[in-house]
Amino acid sequence: MTAVTAAWNRLLAFVGRYSMYRLVLIALGLLTVISLILSLFDAVTPSPLAIIVTFVVLNVVCVLVDLVGQRLTGRAWRYESSLITAGILLFVLYPTVEPMGLVGIAIAGAVASASKYVIAWRGRHIVNPAAFGATALSVITALSGAYALGAAGWWVGTPGLAAPVILLGFFVVVRADKLGPVLLFLVIALVVAAVRVSLAFAGVGQAIDAGQLLTTVLWSSPFFFLAAFMFSEPLTQPPRRWQQYIVAVVVGVLAGAPLTVGTLTFGPEAAVVVGNLVAFAFAYATRASLKLTFLGREQLTPSVEELSFRASRMLHFDAGQYLELEVPHAHADSRGTRREFSIVSAPEELPVVKVAMRRGSQSSYKKALAAIEPGAELSVTGVWGDFVLPAKTSVPVLMVAAGIGVTPFVSQLRHLRREGGARDVVFVYVASGAEELAFRQDLEDAGIPVIVFTRDEPTDLPAHWTWAKGVRLDADGLVQVVPDIASRHAYISGPPGLIADLAPALEKAHGLTTDAFSGY
């Protein structure tokens, strides 16, 4: 498990260099190129010309509809969103060069893009656009009887594309932090599909051997693509992990055994839409978009500042969760215009919401955020995360914070102080230097033991603080300063590389919850 934890966090550091939009777009682009190459050797069913023509139609339609929608709603144009919708539909719909078929593809693309603005709640779409567009085309075709319009074909479910989809999809799922729910979905969908196929063969008096069943259900199914590029979409997922598992079960069952209503059989794309609606029911209060009015900033250390906002409406969050803040700006770099911030303030401080950021990076996002003035309004897409303390207050806790990773713990400690709660907490604080120990007053007010790892010795340490002089910050060093780690639930917030280095010690803890970030 130690090696797995270390490898996982190093992978997080790698994929975290790219925004979710950019990574998905890169993955879809590579899949398109691979598909074109395979089509030259008849390794996939569509022809190269059909793939190219369909690709062009989808991109033109999705971009145009998004431009109109964003103009009407006053949003900044996100071209990545348009291209991602088109890229997903390219693999869900069956490519063609037939005029009526291209009309159907255009309809699906237009409906998909329009759904971002029509089927939305407070500025955020409710259903996966591509899934809804494909579902709508299937319904239109069935009800109109114009079967030349086509329907969802899921040609991506072919042995030739299985390996590329799994590999590229894995990076997307890791970046979205949805590996657990995705694996649960795949297990359920594949098992349900295997049972359904076996029963279908048995119903006509035919046997199916294990090899044929494996090829049909595993390598020729659309589930890997659906899981990575549709089900894992963060904006259509509920905020808590247990809720995501419930959605995974719902989508897995419906994808493995498609519903039939009259003469219309709904494919896997409809399962995603149903799952999105279940997710929205969970996330109704927390995922909706809201506005934050910037109040001001306070310099906490030479490189860290706290930003205060006033929420346009009340929102619900648990101490330790994070929000995604959008700062529109021209010439955004590969990380895009959105970033995730742990909430520093306690729920009791609402409607004031506070976050913190480390300055010094030259990212376009940080430059734009540093330039905002009081009174400016920024959008928040919602609140997510399971980095919350155990429900049982009797469970001893170890908090390990590295640099700006202190922020979710500050929210938790402020909340405990305001609600009068008492916990057995030991705090390990890692910073580049004594001058970079942010939120010292909050930690002092909490009255908990704090062990500080810095190059230089901090001055005027409170009685319950200790400087880890001469102790190396590694797994052995952590056990040395926290000898009872095996009895504590460890929470660590910091760079994935540090989490990987401390993994051998953290695995000894009674429980482990991580909040890795790769910088912004």
MARDREN-236615 format. One record per residue (C-alpha): residue number from 1; residue in one letter; y, x, z. Coordinates in steps of 0.25 Angstrom, whole numbers, always signed. Layout:
// MARDREN-236615
[NUM 'A' [Y X Z]]
...
END
This chain:
// MARDREN-236615
[1 'M' [+0 +0 +0]]
[2 'T' [+10 +12 +3]]
[3 'A' [+8 +17 -11]]
[4 'V' [+10 +3 -17]]
[5 'T' [+23 +1 -9]]
[6 'A' [+29 +14 -13]]
[7 'A' [+25 +12 -28]]
[8 'W' [+31 -2 -28]]
[9 'N' [+44 +2 -22]]
[10 'R' [+45 +13 -32]]
[11 'L' [+43 +3 -43]]
[12 'L' [+54 -6 -37]]
[13 'A' [+63 +6 -38]]
[14 'F' [+60 +8 -53]]
[15 'V' [+62 -7 -57]]
[16 'G' [+74 -9 -48]]
[17 'R' [+82 +0 -57]]
[18 'Y' [+83 -12 -67]]
[19 'S' [+88 -26 -65]]
[20 'M' [+78 -37 -66]]
[21 'Y' [+84 -42 -79]]
[22 'R' [+84 -28 -85]]
[23 'L' [+69 -25 -81]]
[24 'V' [+64 -39 -87]]
[25 'L' [+72 -37 -99]]
[26 'I' [+66 -23 -101]]
[27 'A' [+52 -28 -98]]
[28 'L' [+53 -39 -108]]
[29 'G' [+59 -30 -119]]
[30 'L' [+47 -21 -117]]
[31 'L' [+37 -32 -118]]
[32 'T' [+44 -37 -131]]
[33 'V' [+43 -23 -137]]
[34 'I' [+28 -22 -133]]
[35 'S' [+25 -36 -139]]
[36 'L' [+32 -32 -152]]
[37 'I' [+23 -20 -153]]
[38 'L' [+10 -27 -149]]
[39 'S' [+14 -38 -160]]
[40 'L' [+13 -28 -171]]
[41 'F' [-1 -25 -167]]
[42 'D' [-5 -40 -165]]
[43 'A' [-7 -37 -150]]
[44 'V' [+2 -50 -147]]
[45 'T' [+2 -63 -154]]
[46 'P' [+16 -64 -159]]
[47 'S' [+21 -56 -171]]
[48 'P' [+32 -46 -170]]
[49 'L' [+41 -54 -178]]
[50 'A' [+39 -67 -170]]
[51 'I' [+42 -58 -157]]
[52 'I' [+54 -53 -163]]
[53 'V' [+60 -66 -168]]
[54 'T' [+56 -73 -155]]
[55 'F' [+63 -62 -147]]
[56 'V' [+76 -63 -155]]
[57 'V' [+76 -79 -154]]
[58 'L' [+74 -79 -139]]
[59 'N' [+84 -68 -137]]
[60 'V' [+95 -75 -145]]
[61 'V' [+93 -88 -139]]
[62 'C' [+92 -84 -125]]
[63 'V' [+104 -75 -126]]
[64 'L' [+113 -86 -133]]
[65 'V' [+109 -97 -123]]
[66 'D' [+111 -88 -111]]
[67 'L' [+125 -84 -117]]
[68 'V' [+128 -99 -117]]
[69 'G' [+123 -102 -104]]
[70 'Q' [+130 -90 -97]]
[71 'R' [+143 -94 -104]]
[72 'L' [+142 -108 -99]]
[73 'T' [+138 -104 -85]]
[74 'G' [+148 -92 -84]]
[75 'R' [+137 -82 -81]]
[76 'A' [+137 -68 -86]]
[77 'W' [+128 -66 -97]]
[78 'R' [+115 -59 -93]]
[79 'Y' [+108 -55 -106]]
[80 'E' [+96 -50 -99]]
[81 'S' [+93 -64 -95]]
[82 'S' [+93 -69 -109]]
[83 'L' [+84 -58 -114]]
[84 'I' [+74 -59 -103]]
[85 'T' [+73 -74 -106]]
[86 'A' [+71 -71 -121]]
[87 'G' [+61 -60 -117]]
[88 'I' [+52 -69 -109]]
[89 'L' [+52 -80 -118]]
[90 'L' [+48 -71 -129]]
[91 'F' [+34 -69 -122]]
[92 'V' [+33 -83 -117]]
[93 'L' [+35 -90 -131]]
[94 'Y' [+27 -87 -143]]
[95 'P' [+35 -79 -153]]
[96 'T' [+37 -85 -167]]
[97 'V' [+45 -84 -180]]
[98 'E' [+43 -99 -183]]
[99 'P' [+56 -107 -183]]
[100 'M' [+52 -118 -174]]
[101 'G' [+45 -108 -165]]
[102 'L' [+58 -100 -164]]
[103 'V' [+66 -113 -161]]
[104 'G' [+56 -115 -149]]
[105 'I' [+58 -101 -144]]
[106 'A' [+73 -103 -145]]
[107 'I' [+72 -116 -137]]
[108 'A' [+64 -109 -126]]
[109 'G' [+75 -97 -126]]
[110 'A' [+86 -107 -125]]
[111 'V' [+80 -116 -114]]
[112 'A' [+76 -103 -106]]
[113 'S' [+90 -98 -107]]
[114 'A' [+97 -111 -104]]
[115 'S' [+88 -113 -92]]
[116 'K' [+95 -102 -85]]
[117 'Y' [+108 -111 -84]]
[118 'V' [+102 -125 -85]]
[119 'I' [+90 -124 -75]]
[120 'A' [+98 -116 -65]]
[121 'W' [+103 -117 -51]]
[122 'R' [+116 -111 -46]]
[123 'G' [+117 -101 -58]]
[124 'R' [+102 -97 -57]]
[125 'H' [+91 -101 -66]]
[126 'I' [+79 -108 -60]]
[127 'V' [+68 -106 -70]]
[128 'N' [+64 -94 -78]]
[129 'P' [+71 -96 -91]]
[130 'A' [+60 -91 -100]]
[131 'A' [+49 -100 -93]]
[132 'F' [+58 -112 -94]]
[133 'G' [+61 -110 -109]]
[134 'A' [+47 -108 -112]]
[135 'T' [+43 -120 -104]]
[136 'A' [+54 -129 -111]]
[137 'L' [+49 -124 -125]]
[138 'S' [+35 -129 -122]]
[139 'V' [+40 -142 -117]]
[140 'I' [+49 -144 -129]]
[141 'T' [+38 -141 -138]]
[142 'A' [+28 -150 -132]]
[143 'L' [+37 -162 -130]]
[144 'S' [+43 -161 -144]]
[145 'G' [+30 -158 -151]]
[146 'A' [+37 -147 -159]]
[147 'Y' [+26 -137 -156]]
[148 'A' [+32 -127 -166]]
[149 'L' [+43 -124 -156]]
[150 'G' [+32 -116 -148]]
[151 'A' [+30 -115 -133]]
[152 'A' [+27 -104 -123]]
[153 'G' [+16 -95 -128]]
[154 'W' [+16 -84 -118]]
[155 'W' [+11 -74 -129]]
[156 'V' [+14 -63 -119]]
[157 'G' [+1 -66 -112]]
[158 'T' [-7 -57 -121]]
[159 'P' [-16 -44 -118]]
[160 'G' [-7 -35 -126]]
[161 'L' [+5 -38 -117]]
[162 'A' [-2 -39 -104]]
[163 'A' [+0 -25 -100]]
[164 'P' [+15 -24 -104]]
[165 'V' [+18 -37 -97]]
[166 'I' [+11 -33 -84]]
[167 'L' [+18 -19 -84]]
[168 'L' [+32 -24 -87]]
[169 'G' [+31 -36 -79]]
[170 'F' [+27 -28 -67]]
[171 'F' [+40 -21 -67]]
[172 'V' [+48 -34 -68]]
[173 'V' [+40 -40 -57]]
[174 'V' [+42 -28 -48]]
[175 'R' [+57 -29 -51]]
[176 'A' [+57 -43 -48]]
[177 'D' [+50 -41 -35]]
[178 'K' [+40 -52 -38]]
[179 'L' [+26 -44 -38]]
[180 'G' [+20 -53 -27]]
[181 'P' [+23 -67 -33]]
[182 'V' [+20 -62 -47]]
[183 'L' [+6 -57 -43]]
[184 'L' [+3 -70 -36]]
[185 'F' [+8 -78 -49]]
[186 'L' [-1 -69 -57]]
[187 'V' [-14 -71 -48]]
[188 'I' [-12 -86 -48]]
[189 'A' [-9 -88 -63]]
[190 'L' [-20 -79 -67]]
[191 'V' [-31 -85 -58]]
[192 'V' [-26 -99 -62]]
[193 'A' [-26 -96 -76]]
[194 'A' [-40 -90 -75]]
[195 'V' [-46 -102 -69]]
[196 'R' [-39 -111 -79]]
[197 'V' [-45 -103 -91]]
[198 'S' [-58 -102 -85]]
[199 'L' [-59 -118 -82]]
[200 'A' [-54 -120 -96]]
[201 'F' [-65 -112 -102]]
[202 'A' [-75 -119 -93]]
[203 'G' [-70 -132 -97]]
[204 'V' [-74 -130 -112]]
[205 'G' [-87 -124 -107]]
[206 'Q' [-83 -109 -111]]
[207 'A' [-85 -97 -102]]
[208 'I' [-74 -86 -101]]
[209 'D' [-77 -72 -96]]
[210 'A' [-69 -64 -87]]
[211 'G' [-64 -55 -98]]
[212 'Q' [-59 -67 -106]]
[213 'L' [-53 -73 -94]]
[214 'L' [-45 -61 -90]]
[215 'T' [-40 -59 -104]]
[216 'T' [-35 -73 -105]]
[217 'V' [-29 -75 -91]]
[218 'L' [-24 -61 -88]]
[219 'W' [-21 -53 -101]]
[220 'S' [-17 -65 -109]]
[221 'S' [-9 -73 -99]]
[222 'P' [+6 -74 -98]]
[223 'F' [+6 -73 -83]]
[224 'F' [+10 -58 -82]]
[225 'F' [+22 -60 -91]]
[226 'L' [+26 -73 -84]]
[227 'A' [+25 -67 -70]]
[228 'A' [+33 -55 -73]]
[229 'F' [+44 -60 -82]]
[230 'M' [+45 -75 -78]]
[231 'F' [+39 -78 -64]]
[232 'S' [+45 -65 -58]]
[233 'E' [+60 -69 -62]]
[234 'P' [+67 -67 -48]]
[235 'L' [+78 -78 -51]]
[236 'T' [+67 -89 -52]]
[237 'Q' [+59 -84 -40]]
[238 'P' [+61 -90 -25]]
[239 'P' [+67 -80 -15]]
[240 'R' [+56 -78 -6]]
[241 'R' [+42 -71 -9]]
[242 'W' [+34 -82 -3]]
[243 'Q' [+41 -92 -12]]
[244 'Q' [+38 -83 -24]]
[245 'Y' [+23 -83 -21]]
[246 'I' [+23 -99 -21]]
[247 'V' [+30 -99 -35]]
[248 'A' [+20 -88 -40]]
[249 'V' [+9 -98 -36]]
[250 'V' [+15 -110 -43]]
[251 'V' [+18 -102 -56]]
[252 'G' [+4 -95 -56]]
[253 'V' [-3 -108 -55]]
[254 'L' [+5 -115 -66]]
[255 'A' [+5 -103 -75]]
[256 'G' [-10 -102 -73]]
[257 'A' [-13 -116 -75]]
[258 'P' [-2 -122 -84]]
[259 'L' [+2 -137 -82]]
[260 'T' [+0 -147 -92]]
[261 'V' [+8 -159 -93]]
[262 'G' [+3 -169 -104]]
[263 'T' [+2 -161 -117]]
[264 'L' [+11 -150 -112]]
[265 'T' [+5 -137 -105]]
[266 'F' [+15 -129 -97]]
[267 'G' [+13 -114 -98]]
[268 'P' [+16 -103 -89]]
[269 'E' [+31 -104 -92]]
[270 'A' [+31 -117 -85]]
[271 'A' [+24 -112 -73]]
[272 'V' [+36 -102 -71]]
[273 'V' [+46 -113 -72]]
[274 'V' [+39 -121 -61]]
[275 'G' [+38 -109 -53]]
[276 'N' [+53 -107 -55]]
[277 'L' [+56 -121 -50]]
[278 'V' [+47 -119 -37]]
[279 'A' [+55 -106 -35]]
[280 'F' [+68 -113 -36]]
[281 'A' [+64 -123 -26]]
[282 'F' [+62 -111 -16]]
[283 'A' [+74 -104 -20]]
[284 'Y' [+84 -116 -21]]
[285 'A' [+93 -111 -10]]
[286 'T' [+92 -96 -12]]
[287 'R' [+91 -93 -27]]
[288 'A' [+103 -101 -32]]
[289 'S' [+114 -93 -37]]
[290 'L' [+127 -92 -28]]
[291 'K' [+140 -85 -28]]
[292 'L' [+145 -74 -18]]
[293 'T' [+160 -72 -17]]
[294 'F' [+162 -57 -13]]
[295 'L' [+170 -56 +0]]
[296 'G' [+171 -41 +1]]
[297 'R' [+163 -28 +4]]
[298 'E' [+162 -19 +16]]
[299 'Q' [+159 -4 +15]]
[300 'L' [+147 -1 +24]]
[301 'T' [+144 +13 +21]]
[302 'P' [+149 +23 +10]]
[303 'S' [+139 +17 +0]]
[304 'V' [+136 +3 +6]]
[305 'E' [+145 -9 +6]]
[306 'E' [+143 -24 +10]]
[307 'L' [+147 -35 +1]]
[308 'S' [+151 -49 +7]]
[309 'F' [+151 -62 -1]]
[310 'R' [+152 -77 +2]]
[311 'A' [+142 -86 -4]]
[312 'S' [+146 -98 -12]]
[313 'R' [+136 -106 -5]]
[314 'M' [+126 -105 +6]]
[315 'L' [+113 -97 +3]]
[316 'H' [+100 -95 +11]]
[317 'F' [+94 -81 +13]]
[318 'D' [+86 -74 +23]]
[319 'A' [+90 -61 +29]]
[320 'G' [+85 -50 +21]]
[321 'Q' [+85 -57 +7]]
[322 'Y' [+93 -52 -5]]
[323 'L' [+102 -59 -15]]
[324 'E' [+105 -55 -30]]
[325 'L' [+119 -53 -33]]
[326 'E' [+125 -54 -47]]
[327 'V' [+137 -46 -51]]
[328 'P' [+140 -48 -66]]
[329 'H' [+146 -36 -73]]
[330 'A' [+147 -30 -87]]
[331 'H' [+138 -19 -91]]
[332 'A' [+128 -21 -80]]
[333 'D' [+117 -10 -79]]
[334 'S' [+102 -12 -80]]
[335 'R' [+102 -18 -66]]
[336 'G' [+110 -30 -70]]
[337 'T' [+120 -38 -63]]
[338 'R' [+112 -43 -51]]
[339 'R' [+107 -35 -39]]
[340 'E' [+100 -39 -26]]
[341 'F' [+106 -37 -13]]
[342 'S' [+100 -39 +1]]
[343 'I' [+109 -49 +9]]
[344 'V' [+116 -41 +20]]
[345 'S' [+122 -53 +28]]
[346 'A' [+114 -62 +37]]
[347 'P' [+111 -77 +33]]
[348 'E' [+120 -81 +44]]
[349 'E' [+132 -74 +37]]
[350 'L' [+132 -84 +25]]
[351 'P' [+140 -88 +17]]
[352 'V' [+144 -73 +18]]
[353 'V' [+133 -64 +10]]
[354 'K' [+133 -49 +11]]
[355 'V' [+126 -38 +3]]
[356 'A' [+128 -23 +3]]
[357 'M' [+127 -13 -8]]
[358 'R' [+127 +2 -9]]
[359 'R' [+137 +7 -18]]
[360 'G' [+136 +20 -27]]
[361 'S' [+127 +15 -38]]
[362 'Q' [+133 +15 -52]]
[363 'S' [+126 +2 -56]]
[364 'S' [+135 -8 -63]]
[365 'Y' [+131 -19 -53]]
[366 'K' [+136 -11 -41]]
[367 'K' [+149 -7 -48]]
[368 'A' [+151 -22 -51]]
[369 'L' [+148 -26 -37]]
[370 'A' [+157 -16 -31]]
[371 'A' [+169 -21 -40]]
[372 'I' [+168 -36 -35]]
[373 'E' [+180 -41 -28]]
[374 'P' [+181 -51 -16]]
[375 'G' [+180 -65 -22]]
[376 'A' [+171 -61 -33]]
[377 'E' [+159 -70 -35]]
[378 'L' [+145 -65 -37]]
[379 'S' [+132 -73 -40]]
[380 'V' [+119 -72 -31]]
[381 'T' [+106 -77 -38]]
[382 'G' [+99 -80 -25]]
[383 'V' [+92 -74 -13]]
[384 'W' [+79 -68 -12]]
[385 'G' [+70 -59 -4]]
[386 'D' [+59 -58 +7]]
[387 'F' [+65 -46 +14]]
[388 'V' [+66 -55 +27]]
[389 'L' [+61 -52 +41]]
[390 'P' [+48 -58 +46]]
[391 'A' [+49 -72 +51]]
[392 'K' [+42 -67 +64]]
[393 'T' [+53 -61 +73]]
[394 'S' [+42 -54 +81]]
[395 'V' [+39 -45 +69]]
[396 'P' [+45 -31 +71]]
[397 'V' [+53 -26 +59]]
[398 'L' [+56 -13 +53]]
[399 'M' [+68 -12 +44]]
[400 'V' [+70 +0 +34]]
[401 'A' [+83 +0 +27]]
[402 'A' [+87 +10 +16]]
[403 'G' [+102 +11 +13]]
[404 'I' [+106 -3 +7]]
[405 'G' [+93 -8 +11]]
[406 'V' [+98 -11 +25]]
[407 'T' [+105 -24 +19]]
[408 'P' [+93 -34 +21]]
[409 'F' [+91 -29 +35]]
[410 'V' [+106 -31 +39]]
[411 'S' [+104 -46 +35]]
[412 'Q' [+92 -47 +43]]
[413 'L' [+98 -40 +55]]
[414 'R' [+111 -49 +54]]
[415 'H' [+102 -61 +53]]
[416 'L' [+94 -57 +65]]
[417 'R' [+106 -55 +74]]
[418 'R' [+113 -68 +70]]
[419 'E' [+101 -76 +73]]
[420 'G' [+98 -69 +85]]
[421 'G' [+84 -64 +81]]
[422 'A' [+77 -52 +87]]
[423 'R' [+67 -43 +79]]
[424 'D' [+61 -30 +82]]
[425 'V' [+67 -22 +71]]
[426 'V' [+68 -7 +68]]
[427 'F' [+78 -3 +57]]
[428 'V' [+76 +10 +48]]
[429 'Y' [+89 +13 +41]]
[430 'V' [+89 +23 +29]]
[431 'A' [+102 +28 +24]]
[432 'S' [+107 +40 +16]]
[433 'G' [+117 +43 +27]]
[434 'A' [+122 +39 +40]]
[435 'E' [+134 +33 +33]]
[436 'E' [+126 +24 +25]]
[437 'L' [+120 +16 +36]]
[438 'A' [+126 +2 +33]]
[439 'F' [+126 -10 +42]]
[440 'R' [+125 -1 +54]]
[441 'Q' [+132 -12 +63]]
[442 'D' [+121 -23 +59]]
[443 'L' [+110 -14 +63]]
[444 'E' [+117 -10 +76]]
[445 'D' [+119 -25 +79]]
[446 'A' [+104 -28 +76]]
[447 'G' [+101 -18 +88]]
[448 'I' [+88 -13 +81]]
[449 'P' [+83 +1 +81]]
[450 'V' [+88 +8 +68]]
[451 'I' [+82 +21 +63]]
[452 'V' [+91 +28 +53]]
[453 'F' [+87 +37 +42]]
[454 'T' [+99 +45 +36]]
[455 'R' [+102 +59 +32]]
[456 'D' [+113 +61 +43]]
[457 'E' [+113 +56 +57]]
[458 'P' [+121 +43 +59]]
[459 'T' [+132 +43 +70]]
[460 'D' [+133 +33 +81]]
[461 'L' [+119 +27 +80]]
[462 'P' [+117 +15 +89]]
[463 'A' [+107 +17 +100]]
[464 'H' [+96 +10 +93]]
[465 'W' [+98 +18 +80]]
[466 'T' [+90 +31 +77]]
[467 'W' [+92 +42 +66]]
[468 'A' [+79 +46 +60]]
[469 'K' [+83 +61 +61]]
[470 'G' [+73 +70 +54]]
[471 'V' [+64 +58 +50]]
[472 'R' [+60 +58 +36]]
[473 'L' [+62 +44 +29]]
[474 'D' [+48 +42 +24]]
[475 'A' [+35 +34 +29]]
[476 'D' [+32 +44 +40]]
[477 'G' [+47 +44 +45]]
[478 'L' [+47 +29 +45]]
[479 'V' [+35 +28 +54]]
[480 'Q' [+41 +39 +63]]
[481 'V' [+54 +31 +65]]
[482 'V' [+47 +17 +66]]
[483 'P' [+33 +20 +73]]
[484 'D' [+30 +5 +75]]
[485 'I' [+31 +2 +60]]
[486 'A' [+17 -4 +59]]
[487 'S' [+22 -15 +68]]
[488 'R' [+34 -19 +60]]
[489 'H' [+37 -26 +47]]
[490 'A' [+44 -16 +39]]
[491 'Y' [+56 -20 +30]]
[492 'I' [+62 -10 +21]]
[493 'S' [+74 -11 +12]]
[494 'G' [+78 +0 +3]]
[495 'P' [+75 +8 -10]]
[496 'P' [+60 +6 -15]]
[497 'G' [+59 +22 -15]]
[498 'L' [+61 +22 +0]]
[499 'I' [+52 +10 +2]]
[500 'A' [+41 +18 -6]]
[501 'D' [+43 +30 +3]]
[502 'L' [+42 +22 +16]]
[503 'A' [+30 +14 +11]]
[504 'P' [+19 +22 +19]]
[505 'A' [+26 +18 +32]]
[506 'L' [+31 +4 +28]]
[507 'E' [+16 +1 +25]]
[508 'K' [+13 +3 +39]]
[509 'A' [+22 -8 +44]]
[510 'H' [+17 -21 +49]]
[511 'G' [+24 -27 +36]]
[512 'L' [+33 -23 +25]]
[513 'T' [+44 -29 +17]]
[514 'T' [+52 -21 +7]]
[515 'D' [+66 -24 +1]]
[516 'A' [+67 -13 -10]]
[517 'F' [+79 -11 -19]]
[518 'S' [+81 -1 -30]]
[519 'G' [+96 +0 -29]]
[520 'Y' [+107 -7 -38]]
END
